[in-house]
Amino acid sequence: MSWAKYDLVFRLQGPLHIGWRKVSNLQQTRGYVPGKNLWAALTARLTREAGDGAKGKAYQDNGKALQTHFRFTYLYPAVPKDSNRVVESQADVAVHYPWEDDFDYLFLDSYTSTALNYPSQSAEDGLLHETEFIAPHTRNGHPVYLSGSLYVKHVQTALPPVLENWPSALHKLQFGGERGYGWGRVQMVNGLPLQPIAEVDQPMGETITVNERGQERSCITAHLLANNATGVSGPVEPLIGWERNNGDDRDKNWRLSSVSICYAPGSVARADLPFKIGANGIWEAAAP
């Protein structure tokens, strides 16, 4: 199986909130964009551009097609290496990870709001909440980018027609929550036509090795399925969320996804351990 690798860089145009967990009245954000969010945003854009935005089944079908022909990595915040140079590719940015000591200070901020009680001209009791977000500029004034990659399967036949416009669709994405308020807007800096940076041949899926930093032990940069994963240490969390329900039970528009128990990004693994990129960017242990 041959895969073409494309590196992606997006300029963050507004606050970005990727829902994670709630602590007291603070809704925390993840410090990255999971592969599933990139998949969902691309699915939505391609479906709407095909004129099927009102058809729930079209989102499901197009999403499955993307999962068949594409593999996604996670997107991580990055800043320009040289403030005097225009960012045009991954070579122009330095990636920062949430497990680094200065990450929260540099990239995170929050927005506080509450519901109002108009008759009493006051705030409603108990409804004060705070939403954390990745800011479009760091605290020292640098613009924030999101850096990652995707892989496109090379097959004898062409991509399904609805997927053929994927390079242009990448220039019209919006990630995360609060999108109705303009949050999550991004601008892709890669020009068109999008050029692959590598060709990778693998018999099953895309196999990668966690040794980019040249260390004996390295941090994984995606969720890793915990079953059959050895040589890994770090926090474990269940991945579960809401998915559109296009099945027979039309009384329920949404349903919970199946639960995946995973090592969280930032967990430490031996640098020689290989992992396959599965659907939605989640890694799986692969045979060495």
Secondary structure, DSSP 8 states (H G I E B T S, - for coil): -EEEEEEEEEEE-S-B--EEEEETTEEEE-SSB-HHHHHHHHHHHHHHHTT-TT-HHHHHHHHHHHHHHEEE--BEEEEES-TTS---SGGGEEE--TTSTTHHHHHEEEEEE--EETTTTEE-TT--EEEEEE-SB-TTS-B-EEEEEEEEEE-SS---GGGTTHHHHGGG-B-SS-GGGTTTBEEE-S-SS---SEEEE-SSSEEEES-TT--SEEE-SS-EE-TT--SEES-EEEE--EEE--SS-TT-SEEE---EEEE-TT-EEETT-EEEE-GGG-EEE---
